[in-house]
Amino acid sequence: MQSQMISAHALIGQTQFMTQWVSPSPTWPTQTQNTMKRPSVLVFHDDAFMDTLIQTALQKPQDLDQHRVKTAGQKLFQPVHGDFALVAASLVCSGVTLPERQTHPEKGEQVAFVVRRLVSNTEYAWVKGQGWVVADLQKPNEQEDLQGLFPVVCGTGDQQRRIWAGLVPTSSRDTFVSQALRPAGSDLAAETQQYANTLEGAPKYPATQQFKEQLQQALLNFREKQPSPADLEASAFFFFDFLDWFSRYLPSALTLIDKGTVPADNDKLKPLYQLLVSLKTSGGPTFWDALKQVRVQHKAGNFDPTNHTNLNLRTNNTVSSEASGSALFAFFNAVPPKVDYAPLSLPDVPVRDSRLNSKDSFVVRMYYHRPYCRFRPHLLSEPSLPFTIAPYFDPDAPARPIHITMPSDVSIRGLRKYRRNVSIEMSSDLRKKIQQVTPKVMEGKLEQAVEFNLGLICSFSIPIITLVALILLLVFVVVLNIVFWWLPFFRLCFPIKR
């Protein structure tokens, strides 16, 4: 065992005494100098993976190497497919025998791991509330999502050691893929300038241009679309979006609205106030009064557009505030570059393609935090071998066996034994719609719904639902067999003894 430790120490090539993450100790005999410094990804193919991991680590720790991912780019399947991926590593001190590093939670020490995304050799970190941002390779990013680790004992007697393992969140693939990559600060500045340069007669700030475009689109919708009851709701949301823009880019205007006072003549917001007071909705209130009216619910966070029916922007299929819109555009376009309104900048939104393609992959890094350590409180390991994550519907994914027992007694007496254990709640509006669906629908006629303002909770029996679904499925499969000829590949029936 000691010779194994010495050879492992030679592999990692360290002469200075320091704490570091290395591959899990049972896999050291099969490691190379390049892989020794990486945490290992272990894959198990059954739901009892925790029992398998613990028993194998205790009784035959060398067999853990059979579960290790040994090639870059390997596809990891999700738990729904029956596969479970774990990341494992040893936290050691670089002594002659690579002694195990003891952790002290009572001193605030923490062990965890992070999932990183690789795009064109750039590493991105998953940050809560922001998605993928350019990663810090020396420590976790602020608010980066830390995944938990648990200790696993390997071997017995004097050869017993401890490794750290954690479940790789492969089931979060869809969440990971849906989020965009946020560029670094220098890239963002370049893209902001490029965006501004491509706009014909662009204003001083892209955020102003974006808001101007939103106003223009909203007013165009009123002018080009036919009047409808939705106009009242759309008008209320028009002012709600106005307040949202103030809260992000012009908070001083929002403060003025909350106070409800007229700004002084030397106030930089006086021109904006005068403009909003001069513009009126078709319902009567000025834009200033409309903003104050909507602000009450905007601040509370429970906005209900039905409470603002007097803010309609449409009059006789035209927009009464079309000239108002032009005035707003001119005002925001004339914002001087050094006016001390508030930070007017490109919104903090994703600006790059968020779709994960076949070339994108993930890695994991182990993390050890010592808050009291003055010189190196954060310790990130080397990245694991890159891997990809299979989507939920992957044709290569292993299929879990599914066995559903259908009702054996299909008589009325037998079917009534099955409990109605699935409940579906319907609103009163949905109930009315369903009541209109009768056999007369085939003739293009709808029944009149019963007028009472109550919803329904309907209970169903799973075995009977499954029986009905099976019958309908077989009908469609047989009918469409004349097109696809798929019946020989669809089902396999064999007798069982009853």
C-alpha positions in Angstrom: 0.0 0.0 0.0 2.8 2.4 0.8 4.5 1.8 -2.6 1.2 2.6 -4.2 1.1 5.9 -2.3 4.6 6.7 -3.4 3.9 6.0 -7.0 0.8 8.1 -6.8 2.8 10.9 -5.3 5.2 10.6 -8.2 2.3 10.8 -10.7 1.0 14.1 -9.4 4.5 15.5 -9.4 4.3 17.6 -6.2 7.2 18.3 -3.9 5.7 21.1 -1.9 3.4 20.1 1.0 -0.1 21.3 0.1 -3.7 20.3 0.0 -5.1 19.2 -3.3 -7.8 17.2 -5.0 -6.8 14.0 -6.9 -8.7 11.1 -8.4 -10.3 8.7 -5.9 -7.7 6.5 -4.2 -9.0 3.1 -5.3 -8.4 4.1 -9.0 -4.8 5.3 -8.5 -3.1 2.1 -9.8 -4.7 2.6 -13.2 -4.2 6.3 -13.5 -1.8 8.3 -15.7 -0.1 11.5 -14.8 -2.7 13.5 -16.7 -5.7 11.8 -15.2 -4.4 11.5 -11.7 -5.1 15.2 -11.0 -8.7 15.0 -12.2 -11.8 14.0 -10.3 -13.4 10.9 -11.7 -17.0 10.5 -13.0 -18.5 7.1 -12.0 -21.5 5.7 -13.8 -23.9 3.2 -12.3 -26.8 1.5 -14.2 -29.4 0.7 -11.6 -31.5 2.4 -8.9 -29.5 0.8 -6.2 -26.4 2.7 -7.1 -25.8 4.0 -3.6 -25.7 0.5 -2.2 -23.5 -0.6 -5.0 -21.1 2.3 -4.4 -20.9 1.7 -0.7 -20.5 -2.0 -0.8 -18.0 -1.9 -3.7 -15.9 0.8 -1.9 -15.8 -1.3 1.3 -15.3 -4.8 -0.1 -13.6 -4.4 -3.5 -12.6 -0.7 -3.8 -10.4 -1.6 -6.9 -13.7 -2.4 -8.8 -14.7 1.2 -8.7 -12.4 1.7 -11.6 -14.8 -0.3 -13.8 -17.4 2.4 -13.3 -15.1 5.3 -14.2 -15.5 7.3 -17.3 -12.2 6.9 -19.2 -12.8 8.7 -22.5 -13.6 12.4 -23.1 -17.0 13.3 -24.5 -18.8 10.3 -23.2 -22.6 10.7 -23.0 -24.1 10.5 -19.6 -27.8 9.4 -19.4 -30.3 10.7 -16.9 -31.8 8.9 -13.9 -35.1 8.6 -15.8 -33.1 6.3 -18.2 -31.9 4.2 -15.3 -28.3 5.7 -15.2 -26.7 7.6 -12.3 -23.5 9.6 -12.6 -21.3 10.4 -9.6 -18.2 12.6 -9.3 -15.6 11.3 -6.9 -12.2 12.5 -5.7 -9.8 12.3 -2.8 -8.8 15.3 -0.8 -5.2 14.8 0.2 -2.0 16.4 1.4 1.0 16.1 -0.9 3.1 14.1 1.5 5.0 11.0 0.6 2.0 8.7 1.0 -0.6 11.3 0.1 -2.3 11.4 3.5 -5.9 12.2 3.6 -6.8 15.7 4.4 -9.2 16.0 7.4 -12.0 18.6 7.0 -13.4 20.7 9.9 -17.0 21.8 9.4 -17.0 23.3 12.8 -14.4 25.9 11.6 -16.5 26.7 8.6 -14.7 24.4 6.1 -16.8 23.2 3.2 -16.5 20.6 0.4 -18.6 20.7 -2.7 -18.4 20.5 -6.5 -19.4 22.7 -9.3 -20.7 22.0 -12.8 -19.1 23.9 -15.6 -20.0 24.2 -19.3 -17.4 24.2 -22.0 -18.0 26.2 -25.1 -15.2 26.7 -27.6 -12.6 26.0 -24.8 -14.2 28.6 -22.6 -15.5 27.5 -19.2 -18.8 28.9 -18.0 -20.2 28.7 -14.4 -23.9 28.1 -13.5 -24.8 31.2 -11.4 -28.2 31.3 -9.6 -30.6 33.7 -11.2 -28.2 34.5 -14.1 -27.5 31.3 -16.0 -24.1 30.7 -17.5 -21.4 33.3 -16.9 -17.7 33.2 -17.7 -16.1 31.1 -14.9 -13.4 31.9 -12.5 -10.8 29.1 -12.7 -9.4 29.8 -9.3 -12.6 29.8 -7.2 -16.3 29.5 -7.6 -18.1 32.6 -9.0 -20.2 34.6 -6.6 -23.6 32.9 -6.2 -22.4 29.9 -8.3 -24.5 26.8 -7.6 -22.5 24.5 -5.3 -23.5 20.8 -5.4 -23.2 18.7 -2.2 -20.6 16.0 -1.5 -20.8 13.0 0.9 -18.0 10.8 2.3 -17.5 7.2 1.2 -15.2 4.8 3.1 -13.0 2.7 0.9 -11.3 -0.5 2.1 -11.0 -1.9 5.6 -8.4 -2.0 8.4 -5.2 0.1 8.1 -5.8 0.5 4.4 -9.1 2.3 4.9 -9.4 5.7 3.3 -12.2 8.2 2.5 -13.2 9.7 -0.8 -15.8 12.4 -1.5 -18.6 11.8 -4.0 -21.6 13.7 -5.3 -24.5 13.1 -7.7 -24.0 14.9 -11.0 -27.3 16.7 -11.8 -27.8 15.1 -15.2 -31.6 15.5 -14.8 -31.1 19.3 -14.9 -29.9 19.2 -18.6 -33.1 20.9 -19.9 -32.6 23.7 -17.4 -28.9 24.1 -18.3 -29.7 24.1 -22.0 -32.5 26.7 -21.8 -30.2 29.4 -20.3 -28.0 31.6 -22.5 -24.3 32.3 -22.2 -23.5 35.7 -20.7 -20.4 37.2 -22.2 -17.4 38.6 -20.3 -17.3 42.3 -19.6 -15.0 43.1 -22.5 -17.1 41.1 -24.9 -20.2 42.8 -23.6 -18.8 46.2 -24.2 -17.8 45.3 -27.8 -21.2 43.9 -28.5 -22.9 46.9 -27.0 -20.9 49.2 -29.3 -21.6 47.0 -32.3 -25.3 47.0 -31.6 -25.3 50.8 -31.2 -23.3 51.3 -34.5 -25.8 49.2 -36.5 -28.8 51.3 -35.6 -29.6 54.0 -38.1 -29.7 57.3 -36.2 -29.1 55.4 -33.0 -29.6 57.3 -29.8 -26.9 57.7 -27.2 -28.0 54.6 -25.2 -29.1 51.2 -26.5 -31.5 50.9 -23.6 -33.3 54.0 -24.7 -33.5 52.6 -28.2 -34.9 49.4 -26.9 -37.6 51.2 -24.8 -38.4 53.4 -27.8 -39.0 50.3 -30.0 -41.2 48.8 -27.3 -43.4 51.9 -27.2 -43.6 52.0 -30.9 -44.6 48.4 -31.2 -47.3 48.8 -28.6 -48.8 51.8 -30.3 -48.6 50.2 -33.7 -50.6 47.2 -32.4 -53.4 49.6 -31.3 -53.4 51.3 -34.7 -53.2 48.2 -36.9 -55.4 45.7 -35.1 -59.1 45.7 -34.8 -60.7 47.0 -31.5 -61.2 44.2 -28.9 -62.0 43.9 -25.2 -58.2 43.2 -24.8 -57.5 46.8 -25.5 -58.2 47.8 -21.9 -55.8 45.2 -20.6 -53.1 46.0 -23.1 -53.4 49.7 -22.2 -52.9 49.0 -18.6 -49.8 46.8 -19.3 -48.5 49.7 -21.5 -48.1 51.8 -18.4 -46.9 48.9 -16.3 -44.0 48.4 -18.8 -43.4 52.1 -18.6 -42.9 51.7 -14.8 -40.7 48.7 -15.3 -38.4 50.7 -17.6 -38.2 53.5 -15.0 -37.3 51.0 -12.2 -34.4 49.6 -14.3 -33.0 52.7 -16.0 -34.5 55.8 -14.5 -35.2 55.1 -10.8 -35.3 58.8 -10.0 -38.4 59.1 -12.1 -40.0 56.3 -10.2 -39.2 58.1 -6.9 -40.8 61.2 -8.3 -44.0 59.2 -9.1 -44.1 57.7 -5.6 -43.8 61.2 -4.0 -46.5 62.5 -6.4 -45.1 66.0 -6.2 -44.3 68.5 -9.0 -40.6 68.7 -9.6 -38.9 72.0 -9.1 -38.0 74.1 -12.2 -34.3 73.3 -11.8 -35.0 69.6 -11.5 -33.6 67.5 -14.4 -36.9 65.5 -14.5 -39.0 68.6 -15.0 -39.1 68.2 -18.8 -40.2 64.6 -18.4 -42.9 65.6 -16.0 -44.2 68.3 -18.3 -44.3 65.9 -21.2 -46.2 63.2 -19.2 -48.7 65.8 -17.9 -49.4 67.0 -21.5 -50.2 63.5 -22.9 -53.6 62.1 -22.3 -55.2 58.7 -22.7 -58.5 58.3 -24.5 -60.1 57.6 -21.1 -59.2 61.0 -19.8 -56.3 60.6 -17.3 -52.9 62.1 -18.3 -49.9 59.8 -18.7 -48.6 61.1 -15.4 -51.9 60.2 -13.5 -52.0 56.9 -15.3 -48.5 56.0 -14.1 -49.4 57.0 -10.5 -52.6 54.9 -10.7 -50.8 51.8 -12.0 -47.8 52.3 -9.6 -49.8 51.3 -6.6 -50.2 47.7 -7.8 -46.8 47.8 -9.5 -45.1 48.4 -6.2 -47.2 45.7 -4.5 -46.4 43.1 -7.2 -50.0 42.0 -7.7 -50.9 43.9 -10.9 -54.5 43.4 -12.1 -55.3 45.2 -15.4 -59.1 45.0 -14.8 -58.8 47.7 -12.2 -57.6 50.2 -14.7 -60.4 50.3 -17.3 -60.1 54.1 -17.7 -56.7 54.0 -19.3 -57.7 52.9 -22.8 -55.3 54.2 -25.5 -57.7 53.5 -28.4 -60.3 55.8 -29.9 -62.4 54.8 -33.0 -59.8 52.3 -34.2 -57.0 54.8 -34.0 -54.6 55.6 -31.2 -55.4 58.8 -29.4 -51.8 58.9 -28.1 -50.1 58.4 -31.5 -48.8 62.0 -31.4 -48.0 61.3 -27.8 -45.9 58.4 -28.8 -44.0 60.6 -31.3 -43.4 63.1 -28.5 -42.0 60.4 -26.2 -39.7 59.1 -28.9 -38.3 62.6 -29.5 -37.8 63.1 -25.8 -35.9 60.0 -25.2 -33.8 60.4 -28.3 -32.8 63.9 -27.1 -31.4 62.6 -23.8 -27.9 64.2 -23.6 -25.0 61.8 -23.2 -24.0 63.2 -19.8 -27.3 63.8 -18.2 -27.4 62.6 -14.6 -30.6 60.7 -14.8 -29.5 57.2 -14.0 -27.4 54.4 -15.5 -28.8 54.1 -19.1 -27.1 51.0 -20.5 -27.8 47.8 -22.4 -30.1 45.6 -20.3 -28.4 42.7 -18.5 -30.0 40.1 -20.7 -28.4 37.2 -22.6 -27.0 38.3 -26.0 -25.7 35.0 -27.3 -27.2 31.7 -28.6 -28.4 29.6 -25.7 -28.9 26.3 -27.5 -26.6 23.5 -26.5 -25.1 21.8 -29.6 -23.3 18.5 -30.0 -19.9 20.2 -29.5 -20.8 21.7 -26.1 -19.9 19.6 -23.1 -19.6 19.8 -19.3 -17.0 19.2 -16.7 -17.1 19.1 -12.9 -14.6 20.6 -10.4 -14.3 19.7 -6.8 -14.2 22.6 -4.3 -12.7 22.9 -0.8 -13.2 26.1 1.1 -11.2 27.2 4.2 -12.5 30.6 5.3 -9.8 31.1 7.9 -6.9 30.4 5.4 -5.4 33.7 4.6 -3.4 32.9 1.5 -5.6 30.2 -0.3 -9.1 30.0 1.1 -10.6 28.6 -2.1 -9.3 25.3 -3.7 -10.7 24.2 -7.0 -9.6 20.9 -8.5 -8.6 20.3 -12.1 -11.6 19.7 -14.4 -12.9 16.2 -14.9 -12.9 14.6 -18.3 -15.5 16.5 -20.5 -18.8 14.7 -20.9 -22.1 15.4 -22.6 -25.6 14.9 -21.1 -28.2 13.0 -23.0 -31.6 14.7 -23.5 -34.7 13.3 -22.0 -35.9 11.8 -25.3 -32.6 10.2 -26.5 -32.9 7.3 -28.9 -29.7 5.8 -27.5 -30.9 5.9 -23.9 -31.5 2.6 -22.1 -35.2 1.9 -21.7 -36.6 1.1 -18.3 -38.9 -1.9 -18.2 -42.5 -0.8 -17.6 -45.1 -3.3 -16.4 -48.7 -2.3 -16.0 -51.3 -4.8 -14.8 -54.6 -4.3 -16.5 -58.0 -5.2 -15.0 -58.6 -9.0 -15.1 -62.3 -8.7 -14.3 -64.0 -6.3 -16.8 -67.5 -6.9 -15.6 -69.4 -4.0 -13.9 -69.0 -5.7 -10.6 -65.2 -6.0 -11.2 -64.6 -2.5 -12.5 -66.4 -0.8 -9.7 -63.8 -2.2 -7.3 -61.1 0.1 -8.6 -60.9 3.4 -6.7 -61.2 6.7 -8.4 -57.8 8.0 -7.2 -57.0 10.7 -9.8 -58.7 14.1 -9.3 -58.8 16.9 -11.9 -59.9 20.3 -10.8 -61.7 22.4 -13.5 -62.6 26.1 -13.3 -66.1 27.3 -14.0 -65.1 28.5 -17.5 -63.5 25.2 -18.4 -66.6 23.3 -17.1 -68.8 25.4 -19.4 -66.6 24.6 -22.4 -66.6 20.9 -21.7 -70.4 20.9 -21.3 -70.8 22.3 -24.8 -69.0 19.2 -26.2 -71.7 16.7 -27.1 -72.3 14.3 -30.0 -73.8 17.3 -31.8 -70.2 18.7 -32.3 -69.9 16.3 -35.2 -72.7 18.3 -36.9 -70.9 21.6 -36.1 -73.2 22.5 -33.2 -72.4 23.4 -29.6 -74.8 22.9 -26.7 -75.6 25.8 -24.4 -73.7 25.4 -21.1 -75.6 25.4 -17.8 -75.3 28.7 -16.1 -74.0 28.3 -12.6 -70.8 29.8 -11.4 -69.1 26.7 -10.0 -66.1 24.6 -11.0 -65.8 20.9 -10.7 -63.4 18.3 -9.2 -63.7 15.1 -11.2 -62.3 11.8 -10.0 -61.1 9.0 -12.3 -59.8 5.5 -11.9 -56.3 4.9 -13.3 -56.9 1.2 -14.3 -60.0 2.2 -16.4 -58.2 5.2 -17.9 -55.4 2.9 -18.9 -57.8 0.4 -20.4 -59.5 3.1 -22.5 -56.1 4.5 -23.5 -54.9 1.1 -24.6 -58.0 0.4 -26.7 -57.7 3.8 -28.4 -54.0 3.2 -28.9 -54.5 -0.2 -30.6 -57.2 1.3 -32.9 -54.9 4.0 -34.1 -51.9 1.7 -34.4 -53.9 -0.8 -36.5 -55.4 1.9 -38.7 -52.1 3.7 -39.4 -50.4 0.3 -40.0 -51.4 0.6 -43.6 -49.1 3.7 -43.8 -46.2 2.8 -41.6 -46.3 -1.0 -41.5 -45.1 -0.8 -37.9 -47.2 -3.4 -36.2 -44.5 -6.1 -36.1 -42.2 -3.6 -34.2 -44.9 -2.3 -31.9 -46.0 -5.1 -29.6 -44.9 -8.6 -28.6 -47.6 -10.7 -26.8 -46.9 -14.1 -25.1 -49.2 -16.1 -22.9 -48.8 -16.2 -19.1 -50.3 -18.7 -16.7 -53.2 -17.4 -14.7 
